[in-house]
Amino acid sequence: LIKKVLSYHPSEDFTMIKKAYDLARNAHDGQLRKSGEPYIIHPLEVACILADLELDMESIVAGILHDVIEDTDYTFEDVEKMFSKEVALLVDGVTKLGQIQYSSKNKEQQKEEIQAENYRKMFLAMAQDIRVVLIKLADRLHNMLTLKYMTPEKQIEKAEETMHIYAPLAHRLGISTIK
């Protein structure tokens, strides 16, 4: 990760990235992904995707921490104290986007209403900070790359959700590598 960031960010101070990694590794200690890998692999891969997009340090740090508020005992206030309000707001925004629900099992009209509401939430998040959506897209991309470890039903559900919500958004933002 640091090598990727160093390729476009000339800073020699990666303290914040290392601190975020240590916090996330400790916070997710003992948690495993469905693949059997330690959970820390996921936020690290999300951060690597963000580094491939050449995002700023705060976005990289938020990518590493994107599941900390939602999945551990750490709070918004904890992240703000340890890093910055900017990083805490990015992490919190990704957490809120993650709460968007999509179901292909509803009637067509309900499906359209749900999709419209999902887009509304995303555009509100983008209006506050586009980086929130970029982090969420990186999160979704890594989850799609590891989809084979989910049940066939979950694979279909996540794939449909990605095709209807996240891929069109990446396309509209001009991020073909994510799409």
C-alpha positions as a Markdown table, in Angstrom:
| # | Residue | x | y | z |
|---|---|---|---|---|
| 1 | Leu | 0.0 | 0.0 | 0.0 |
| 2 | Ile | 2.7 | 2.5 | 1.0 |
| 3 | Lys | 4.6 | 1.7 | -2.2 |
| 4 | Lys | 1.5 | 2.5 | -4.3 |
| 5 | Val | 0.9 | 5.7 | -2.4 |
| 6 | Leu | 4.5 | 6.7 | -2.7 |
| 7 | Ser | 4.3 | 6.4 | -6.5 |
| 8 | Tyr | 2.1 | 9.4 | -6.7 |
| 9 | His | 2.4 | 11.1 | -3.3 |
| 10 | Pro | 5.9 | 12.4 | -2.6 |
| 11 | Ser | 5.4 | 12.5 | 1.2 |
| 12 | Glu | 7.8 | 10.6 | 3.4 |
| 13 | Asp | 5.3 | 10.6 | 6.3 |
| 14 | Phe | 3.0 | 7.6 | 6.2 |
| 15 | Thr | 2.4 | 7.7 | 9.9 |
| 16 | Met | -1.3 | 8.2 | 9.5 |
| 17 | Ile | -1.6 | 5.2 | 7.1 |
| 18 | Lys | 0.4 | 3.0 | 9.5 |
| 19 | Lys | -1.6 | 4.1 | 12.5 |
| 20 | Ala | -4.9 | 3.4 | 10.6 |
| 21 | Tyr | -3.6 | -0.1 | 9.6 |
| 22 | Asp | -2.6 | -0.9 | 13.2 |
| 23 | Leu | -6.0 | 0.3 | 14.5 |
| 24 | Ala | -7.9 | -1.7 | 11.9 |
| 25 | Arg | -5.8 | -4.8 | 12.4 |
| 26 | Asn | -6.3 | -4.7 | 16.2 |
| 27 | Ala | -10.0 | -3.8 | 15.9 |
| 28 | His | -10.7 | -6.7 | 13.5 |
| 29 | Asp | -8.4 | -9.1 | 15.3 |
| 30 | Gly | -10.0 | -12.6 | 15.3 |
| 31 | Gln | -12.5 | -11.7 | 12.6 |
| 32 | Leu | -12.3 | -13.7 | 9.4 |
| 33 | Arg | -13.8 | -13.2 | 6.0 |
| 34 | Lys | -15.8 | -16.0 | 4.4 |
| 35 | Ser | -12.7 | -16.9 | 2.5 |
| 36 | Gly | -11.0 | -17.7 | 5.8 |
| 37 | Glu | -8.6 | -14.9 | 5.5 |
| 38 | Pro | -8.0 | -12.4 | 8.3 |
| 39 | Tyr | -10.5 | -9.5 | 8.0 |
| 40 | Ile | -7.7 | -6.9 | 7.8 |
| 41 | Ile | -7.1 | -8.1 | 4.2 |
| 42 | His | -10.4 | -6.5 | 3.1 |
| 43 | Pro | -9.8 | -2.9 | 4.3 |
| 44 | Leu | -6.2 | -3.1 | 3.1 |
| 45 | Glu | -7.3 | -4.2 | -0.4 |
| 46 | Val | -9.9 | -1.3 | -0.4 |
| 47 | Ala | -7.1 | 1.1 | 0.5 |
| 48 | Cys | -5.0 | -0.3 | -2.4 |
| 49 | Ile | -7.8 | 0.2 | -4.8 |
| 50 | Leu | -8.1 | 3.8 | -3.6 |
| 51 | Ala | -4.3 | 4.2 | -4.0 |
| 52 | Asp | -4.6 | 2.9 | -7.6 |
| 53 | Leu | -7.1 | 5.8 | -8.1 |
| 54 | Glu | -4.4 | 8.1 | -6.6 |
| 55 | Leu | -6.6 | 9.4 | -3.8 |
| 56 | Asp | -5.4 | 11.6 | -1.0 |
| 57 | Met | -4.0 | 10.3 | 2.4 |
| 58 | Glu | -7.3 | 10.9 | 4.2 |
| 59 | Ser | -9.2 | 8.8 | 1.7 |
| 60 | Ile | -6.6 | 6.0 | 2.0 |
| 61 | Val | -6.9 | 6.1 | 5.8 |
| 62 | Ala | -10.7 | 6.1 | 5.6 |
| 63 | Gly | -10.5 | 3.1 | 3.3 |
| 64 | Ile | -8.5 | 1.2 | 5.9 |
| 65 | Leu | -10.9 | 2.3 | 8.6 |
| 66 | His | -14.2 | 2.0 | 6.6 |
| 67 | Asp | -15.6 | -0.9 | 8.6 |
| 68 | Val | -14.3 | 0.1 | 12.0 |
| 69 | Ile | -17.2 | 2.2 | 13.2 |
| 70 | Glu | -19.8 | -0.3 | 11.9 |
| 71 | Asp | -18.2 | -3.6 | 12.9 |
| 72 | Thr | -16.1 | -2.8 | 16.0 |
| 73 | Asp | -16.4 | -0.9 | 19.3 |
| 74 | Tyr | -14.8 | 2.2 | 17.9 |
| 75 | Thr | -17.0 | 5.2 | 17.5 |
| 76 | Phe | -17.0 | 8.3 | 15.2 |
| 77 | Glu | -15.6 | 10.3 | 18.1 |
| 78 | Asp | -12.7 | 7.8 | 18.5 |
| 79 | Val | -11.8 | 8.0 | 14.9 |
| 80 | Glu | -12.0 | 11.8 | 15.0 |
| 81 | Lys | -9.7 | 12.0 | 18.1 |
| 82 | Met | -7.2 | 9.6 | 16.6 |
| 83 | Phe | -7.1 | 10.9 | 13.1 |
| 84 | Ser | -9.3 | 14.0 | 12.1 |
| 85 | Lys | -12.8 | 15.1 | 11.7 |
| 86 | Glu | -12.3 | 14.7 | 7.9 |
| 87 | Val | -11.4 | 11.1 | 8.2 |
| 88 | Ala | -14.2 | 10.4 | 10.7 |
| 89 | Leu | -16.7 | 12.0 | 8.3 |
| 90 | Leu | -15.5 | 9.9 | 5.4 |
| 91 | Val | -15.7 | 6.7 | 7.5 |
| 92 | Asp | -19.2 | 7.6 | 8.8 |
| 93 | Gly | -20.4 | 8.4 | 5.3 |
| 94 | Val | -19.3 | 5.0 | 4.0 |
| 95 | Thr | -21.0 | 3.4 | 6.9 |
| 96 | Lys | -24.2 | 5.2 | 6.1 |
| 97 | Leu | -24.0 | 4.2 | 2.4 |
| 98 | Gly | -23.5 | 0.6 | 3.5 |
| 99 | Gln | -26.9 | 0.7 | 5.1 |
| 100 | Ile | -28.6 | 1.1 | 1.7 |
| 101 | Gln | -30.8 | -1.9 | 1.1 |
| 102 | Tyr | -31.7 | -3.4 | -2.3 |
| 103 | Ser | -33.9 | -6.3 | -2.9 |
| 104 | Ser | -34.7 | -7.9 | -6.3 |
| 105 | Lys | -37.6 | -9.8 | -4.7 |
| 106 | Asn | -40.0 | -6.8 | -4.6 |
| 107 | Lys | -42.6 | -5.9 | -7.1 |
| 108 | Glu | -41.3 | -3.8 | -10.0 |
| 109 | Gln | -42.7 | -0.5 | -8.8 |
| 110 | Gln | -41.4 | -1.0 | -5.3 |
| 111 | Lys | -38.0 | -1.9 | -6.8 |
| 112 | Glu | -37.9 | 1.3 | -8.7 |
| 113 | Glu | -38.8 | 3.3 | -5.6 |
| 114 | Ile | -36.1 | 1.6 | -3.6 |
| 115 | Gln | -33.6 | 2.2 | -6.3 |
| 116 | Ala | -34.6 | 5.9 | -6.5 |
| 117 | Glu | -34.1 | 6.2 | -2.8 |
| 118 | Asn | -30.7 | 4.5 | -2.9 |
| 119 | Tyr | -29.6 | 7.0 | -5.6 |
| 120 | Arg | -30.9 | 9.9 | -3.5 |
| 121 | Lys | -28.8 | 8.7 | -0.6 |
| 122 | Met | -25.7 | 8.4 | -2.7 |
| 123 | Phe | -26.1 | 11.8 | -4.3 |
| 124 | Leu | -26.5 | 13.4 | -0.9 |
| 125 | Ala | -23.3 | 11.7 | 0.2 |
| 126 | Met | -21.6 | 12.9 | -3.0 |
| 127 | Ala | -22.8 | 16.4 | -2.4 |
| 128 | Gln | -21.0 | 16.3 | 1.0 |
| 129 | Asp | -17.9 | 14.6 | -0.2 |
| 130 | Ile | -17.4 | 12.6 | -3.4 |
| 131 | Arg | -14.6 | 10.6 | -1.7 |
| 132 | Val | -17.3 | 8.8 | 0.4 |
| 133 | Val | -18.7 | 7.3 | -2.8 |
| 134 | Leu | -15.3 | 6.4 | -4.1 |
| 135 | Ile | -14.4 | 4.5 | -0.9 |
| 136 | Lys | -17.8 | 2.7 | -1.1 |
| 137 | Leu | -17.1 | 1.8 | -4.7 |
| 138 | Ala | -13.7 | 0.4 | -3.8 |
| 139 | Asp | -15.3 | -1.6 | -1.0 |
| 140 | Arg | -17.9 | -3.0 | -3.3 |
| 141 | Leu | -15.2 | -3.9 | -6.0 |
| 142 | His | -13.2 | -5.9 | -3.5 |
| 143 | Asn | -16.3 | -7.6 | -2.2 |
| 144 | Met | -17.2 | -8.5 | -5.8 |
| 145 | Leu | -13.7 | -9.9 | -6.4 |
| 146 | Thr | -14.2 | -12.2 | -3.4 |
| 147 | Leu | -17.8 | -13.1 | -4.2 |
| 148 | Lys | -17.0 | -16.8 | -4.8 |
| 149 | Tyr | -16.9 | -17.4 | -1.1 |
| 150 | Met | -20.5 | -16.5 | -0.6 |
| 151 | Thr | -23.5 | -18.8 | -1.0 |
| 152 | Pro | -25.0 | -18.8 | -4.6 |
| 153 | Glu | -28.1 | -16.9 | -3.3 |
| 154 | Lys | -25.9 | -14.2 | -1.8 |
| 155 | Gln | -23.8 | -14.1 | -5.0 |
| 156 | Ile | -26.9 | -13.4 | -7.1 |
| 157 | Glu | -28.2 | -10.8 | -4.6 |
| 158 | Lys | -24.8 | -8.9 | -4.4 |
| 159 | Ala | -24.3 | -9.1 | -8.2 |
| 160 | Glu | -27.7 | -7.7 | -8.9 |
| 161 | Glu | -27.2 | -4.9 | -6.4 |
| 162 | Thr | -23.9 | -4.1 | -7.9 |
| 163 | Met | -25.2 | -4.1 | -11.5 |
| 164 | His | -28.2 | -1.9 | -10.6 |
| 165 | Ile | -26.6 | 0.5 | -8.2 |
| 166 | Tyr | -22.8 | 0.5 | -8.1 |
| 167 | Ala | -21.7 | -0.2 | -11.7 |
| 168 | Pro | -23.9 | 2.5 | -13.1 |
| 169 | Leu | -22.6 | 5.0 | -10.5 |
| 170 | Ala | -19.0 | 4.1 | -11.4 |
| 171 | His | -19.9 | 4.5 | -15.0 |
| 172 | Arg | -21.4 | 7.9 | -14.5 |
| 173 | Leu | -18.4 | 9.0 | -12.5 |
| 174 | Gly | -16.1 | 7.9 | -15.4 |
| 175 | Ile | -14.3 | 5.2 | -13.3 |
| 176 | Ser | -14.1 | 2.4 | -15.8 |
| 177 | Thr | -11.6 | 0.4 | -13.7 |
| 178 | Ile | -14.2 | 0.2 | -10.9 |
| 179 | Lys | -17.1 | -0.5 | -13.3 |
